[in-house]
Amino acid sequence: MGRPRLHDEHLRQRLLEAATELMATEGPDFSLRPLVASIGTSTSAVYSLFGSRGELLEAITLRAARSLVDAQDEADVDDPVQRILGLAHAWRQWATDNASMFQVVFGRGDSTPAVEEARGSTAEPLLRAVTAAVEQGVLHGDPEISTRTIFAGVHGFITLELLGLYPSGESDAVFDALLAAMWRSWATPEHVAAVAA
């Protein structure tokens, strides 16, 4: 009978979850000792499961970015108006439910090609939706620029909301007004009234 495998996928996921919390609060320079102590393992588990500290940090960001993309993909619908609004609401809900992962994806951290690609992937569902809306004559302008401005607006709102800068009960109205304003800036005349503040 072989020895039980101590460094398994379950432990890998526990390390990713705990490391995400530490990275969100302390930044990428967090110590491995409190990390491994918090789940009752040793630093050898990090090296066994990830190869290096840098690869652990990369895995944290890739996991968080994938989670955000998956949340947006679940909101995909055929109607171009509802698709773009749905993506924005899905992103906000994901960030509310996963504030630490939001900090990991968009916060400080070493940049590697894989991390840059993962961060870039978080805007791809919106880019596809905006491109389709432009092709259907619902929005106008360059899809890349439209996507970047919408992305920046939604990201900025979520960041401020997570910092607690919107009074309780007012944030929904502010978010809806933001989406309506962004919609009006890119909608074609026939569709400008599709989203009301």
DRENDO-1510 file (C-alpha; in Angstrom, 1 decimal, always signed):
<recs>
REC; n; res; u; v; w
REC; 1; MET; +0.0; +0.0; +0.0 .
REC; 2; GLY; +1.5; +3.3; -1.1 .
REC; 3; ARG; +1.8; +6.4; +1.2 .
REC; 4; PRO; -1.2; +8.8; +1.1 .
REC; 5; ARG; -0.5; +11.9; -1.0 .
REC; 6; LEU; -0.3; +14.8; +1.3 .
REC; 7; HIS; +0.0; +17.5; -1.3 .
REC; 8; ASP; -3.2; +17.0; -3.3 .
REC; 9; GLU; -5.7; +19.1; -5.2 .
REC; 10; HIS; -7.8; +19.8; -2.1 .
REC; 11; LEU; -4.7; +21.3; -0.4 .
REC; 12; ARG; -3.9; +23.3; -3.6 .
REC; 13; GLN; -7.3; +24.9; -3.6 .
REC; 14; ARG; -7.1; +25.7; +0.2 .
REC; 15; LEU; -3.7; +27.4; -0.4 .
REC; 16; LEU; -5.1; +29.4; -3.3 .
REC; 17; GLU; -8.1; +30.6; -1.3 .
REC; 18; ALA; -6.0; +31.5; +1.8 .
REC; 19; ALA; -3.3; +33.1; -0.4 .
REC; 20; THR; -6.0; +35.2; -2.2 .
REC; 21; GLU; -7.1; +36.7; +1.1 .
REC; 22; LEU; -3.5; +37.5; +2.1 .
REC; 23; MET; -2.6; +39.0; -1.2 .
REC; 24; ALA; -5.8; +41.1; -1.2 .
REC; 25; THR; -5.0; +42.6; +2.3 .
REC; 26; GLU; -1.2; +42.6; +2.4 .
REC; 27; GLY; -0.2; +42.8; -1.3 .
REC; 28; PRO; +2.0; +40.4; -3.2 .
REC; 29; ASP; +4.8; +40.5; -0.6 .
REC; 30; PHE; +2.9; +38.5; +2.0 .
REC; 31; SER; +4.9; +35.9; +3.9 .
REC; 32; LEU; +4.4; +32.2; +3.2 .
REC; 33; ARG; +4.7; +31.3; +6.8 .
REC; 34; PRO; +1.4; +32.8; +8.0 .
REC; 35; LEU; -0.2; +31.4; +4.8 .
REC; 36; VAL; +0.8; +27.8; +5.4 .
REC; 37; ALA; +0.2; +28.1; +9.2 .
REC; 38; SER; -3.4; +29.2; +8.6 .
REC; 39; ILE; -4.3; +25.9; +6.9 .
REC; 40; GLY; -2.0; +23.6; +8.9 .
REC; 41; THR; +0.6; +22.8; +6.3 .
REC; 42; SER; +4.2; +23.7; +5.5 .
REC; 43; THR; +6.1; +25.8; +2.9 .
REC; 44; SER; +7.1; +22.5; +1.2 .
REC; 45; ALA; +3.5; +22.2; +0.1 .
REC; 46; VAL; +3.7; +25.5; -1.8 .
REC; 47; TYR; +6.8; +24.4; -3.6 .
REC; 48; SER; +5.5; +20.9; -4.2 .
REC; 49; LEU; +2.1; +22.1; -5.6 .
REC; 50; PHE; +3.2; +25.3; -7.4 .
REC; 51; GLY; +6.9; +25.1; -8.0 .
REC; 52; SER; +7.8; +28.5; -6.6 .
REC; 53; ARG; +6.4; +31.4; -4.7 .
REC; 54; GLY; +6.1; +33.3; -8.0 .
REC; 55; GLU; +4.0; +30.5; -9.6 .
REC; 56; LEU; +1.7; +30.6; -6.6 .
REC; 57; LEU; +1.1; +34.3; -7.1 .
REC; 58; GLU; +0.5; +33.8; -10.7 .
REC; 59; ALA; -2.0; +30.9; -10.0 .
REC; 60; ILE; -3.9; +33.2; -7.6 .
REC; 61; THR; -4.4; +35.8; -10.3 .
REC; 62; LEU; -5.3; +33.4; -13.0 .
REC; 63; ARG; -7.9; +31.7; -10.8 .
REC; 64; ALA; -9.5; +35.0; -9.9 .
REC; 65; ALA; -9.6; +36.3; -13.5 .
REC; 66; ARG; -11.1; +33.0; -14.7 .
REC; 67; SER; -13.8; +33.3; -12.0 .
REC; 68; LEU; -14.7; +36.8; -13.2 .
REC; 69; VAL; -14.9; +35.7; -16.8 .
REC; 70; ASP; -17.0; +32.7; -15.8 .
REC; 71; ALA; -19.4; +35.0; -13.9 .
REC; 72; GLN; -19.8; +37.2; -17.0 .
REC; 73; ASP; -20.3; +34.3; -19.3 .
REC; 74; GLU; -23.2; +33.1; -17.2 .
REC; 75; ALA; -24.9; +36.5; -17.9 .
REC; 76; ASP; -24.8; +36.2; -21.7 .
REC; 77; VAL; -28.1; +36.7; -23.4 .
REC; 78; ASP; -29.1; +37.4; -27.1 .
REC; 79; ASP; -30.5; +40.9; -26.7 .
REC; 80; PRO; -27.6; +43.4; -27.1 .
REC; 81; VAL; -28.9; +45.9; -24.5 .
REC; 82; GLN; -29.6; +43.2; -21.9 .
REC; 83; ARG; -26.3; +41.5; -22.6 .
REC; 84; ILE; -24.2; +44.6; -21.9 .
REC; 85; LEU; -26.2; +45.5; -18.8 .
REC; 86; GLY; -26.1; +41.9; -17.7 .
REC; 87; LEU; -22.4; +41.8; -17.9 .
REC; 88; ALA; -22.0; +45.0; -15.9 .
REC; 89; HIS; -24.4; +43.6; -13.2 .
REC; 90; ALA; -22.7; +40.2; -13.2 .
REC; 91; TRP; -19.3; +41.9; -12.7 .
REC; 92; ARG; -20.5; +44.0; -9.9 .
REC; 93; GLN; -22.2; +41.0; -8.1 .
REC; 94; TRP; -19.0; +38.9; -8.6 .
REC; 95; ALA; -16.9; +41.7; -7.1 .
REC; 96; THR; -19.3; +42.0; -4.1 .
REC; 97; ASP; -19.2; +38.3; -3.5 .
REC; 98; ASN; -15.4; +38.0; -4.2 .
REC; 99; ALA; -13.9; +41.3; -3.0 .
REC; 100; SER; -10.5; +39.6; -2.4 .
REC; 101; MET; -10.4; +38.1; -5.9 .
REC; 102; PHE; -11.3; +41.6; -7.3 .
REC; 103; GLN; -8.3; +43.1; -5.4 .
REC; 104; VAL; -6.0; +40.3; -6.7 .
REC; 105; VAL; -7.0; +40.7; -10.4 .
REC; 106; PHE; -6.8; +44.5; -10.4 .
REC; 107; GLY; -4.5; +45.3; -7.5 .
REC; 108; ARG; -0.7; +45.3; -7.1 .
REC; 109; GLY; +1.2; +42.3; -8.2 .
REC; 110; ASP; +4.1; +41.1; -10.4 .
REC; 111; SER; +3.2; +41.0; -14.0 .
REC; 112; THR; +4.0; +38.0; -16.1 .
REC; 113; PRO; +2.7; +37.3; -19.6 .
REC; 114; ALA; +0.2; +34.8; -18.2 .
REC; 115; VAL; -1.1; +37.4; -15.6 .
REC; 116; GLU; -1.3; +40.1; -18.3 .
REC; 117; GLU; -3.3; +37.7; -20.5 .
REC; 118; ALA; -5.6; +36.8; -17.7 .
REC; 119; ARG; -6.3; +40.4; -16.7 .
REC; 120; GLY; -7.0; +41.2; -20.3 .
REC; 121; SER; -9.4; +38.3; -20.6 .
REC; 122; THR; -11.7; +39.9; -18.0 .
REC; 123; ALA; -12.8; +42.5; -20.6 .
REC; 124; GLU; -13.3; +40.0; -23.4 .
REC; 125; PRO; -17.0; +39.2; -22.7 .
REC; 126; LEU; -17.8; +42.9; -22.8 .
REC; 127; LEU; -15.7; +43.5; -25.9 .
REC; 128; ARG; -17.7; +40.7; -27.7 .
REC; 129; ALA; -21.0; +42.2; -26.5 .
REC; 130; VAL; -20.1; +45.7; -27.6 .
REC; 131; THR; -18.7; +44.5; -30.9 .
REC; 132; ALA; -22.0; +42.6; -31.6 .
REC; 133; ALA; -24.0; +45.7; -30.6 .
REC; 134; VAL; -22.0; +47.9; -33.0 .
REC; 135; GLU; -22.5; +45.4; -35.8 .
REC; 136; GLN; -26.3; +45.4; -35.1 .
REC; 137; GLY; -26.4; +49.2; -35.2 .
REC; 138; VAL; -27.3; +49.5; -31.5 .
REC; 139; LEU; -24.1; +51.2; -30.5 .
REC; 140; HIS; -21.8; +53.4; -32.6 .
REC; 141; GLY; -18.0; +54.0; -32.6 .
REC; 142; ASP; -15.0; +51.9; -32.2 .
REC; 143; PRO; -15.8; +48.8; -30.2 .
REC; 144; GLU; -12.4; +48.8; -28.5 .
REC; 145; ILE; -12.7; +52.4; -27.3 .
REC; 146; SER; -16.4; +51.9; -26.3 .
REC; 147; THR; -15.4; +48.8; -24.3 .
REC; 148; ARG; -12.5; +50.5; -22.6 .
REC; 149; THR; -14.7; +53.4; -21.4 .
REC; 150; ILE; -17.5; +51.1; -20.2 .
REC; 151; PHE; -14.9; +48.9; -18.5 .
REC; 152; ALA; -13.3; +51.9; -16.8 .
REC; 153; GLY; -16.7; +53.2; -15.6 .
REC; 154; VAL; -17.9; +49.9; -14.2 .
REC; 155; HIS; -14.5; +49.2; -12.6 .
REC; 156; GLY; -14.3; +52.6; -11.0 .
REC; 157; PHE; -17.7; +52.3; -9.6 .
REC; 158; ILE; -17.0; +48.9; -8.1 .
REC; 159; THR; -13.7; +50.1; -6.6 .
REC; 160; LEU; -15.4; +53.0; -4.9 .
REC; 161; GLU; -18.3; +50.8; -3.7 .
REC; 162; LEU; -16.0; +48.2; -2.2 .
REC; 163; LEU; -14.2; +51.1; -0.4 .
REC; 164; GLY; -17.6; +52.0; +1.2 .
REC; 165; LEU; -17.8; +55.4; -0.5 .
REC; 166; TYR; -21.5; +55.1; -1.4 .
REC; 167; PRO; -24.1; +55.3; +1.4 .
REC; 168; SER; -26.1; +52.2; +2.0 .
REC; 169; GLY; -29.2; +52.1; -0.2 .
REC; 170; GLU; -27.9; +54.6; -2.7 .
REC; 171; SER; -25.4; +52.5; -4.6 .
REC; 172; ASP; -28.0; +50.7; -6.8 .
REC; 173; ALA; -29.4; +54.0; -8.0 .
REC; 174; VAL; -25.9; +55.4; -8.7 .
REC; 175; PHE; -24.9; +52.3; -10.6 .
REC; 176; ASP; -28.0; +52.4; -12.7 .
REC; 177; ALA; -27.5; +56.0; -13.5 .
REC; 178; LEU; -23.9; +55.3; -14.5 .
REC; 179; LEU; -24.9; +52.5; -16.8 .
REC; 180; ALA; -27.6; +54.8; -18.4 .
REC; 181; ALA; -25.1; +57.6; -18.9 .
REC; 182; MET; -22.6; +55.3; -20.5 .
REC; 183; TRP; -25.3; +53.8; -22.7 .
REC; 184; ARG; -26.4; +57.2; -23.9 .
REC; 185; SER; -22.8; +58.1; -24.8 .
REC; 186; TRP; -22.5; +55.1; -27.2 .
REC; 187; ALA; -26.0; +54.3; -28.3 .
REC; 188; THR; -27.2; +55.1; -31.8 .
REC; 189; PRO; -30.1; +57.6; -32.0 .
REC; 190; GLU; -32.7; +54.8; -32.4 .
REC; 191; HIS; -31.5; +53.0; -29.3 .
REC; 192; VAL; -30.5; +55.9; -27.0 .
REC; 193; ALA; -33.6; +55.5; -24.8 .
REC; 194; ALA; -33.2; +51.8; -24.4 .
REC; 195; VAL; -31.6; +52.3; -20.9 .
REC; 196; ALA; -33.2; +54.8; -18.6 .
REC; 197; ALA; -31.5; +56.2; -15.5 .
</recs>
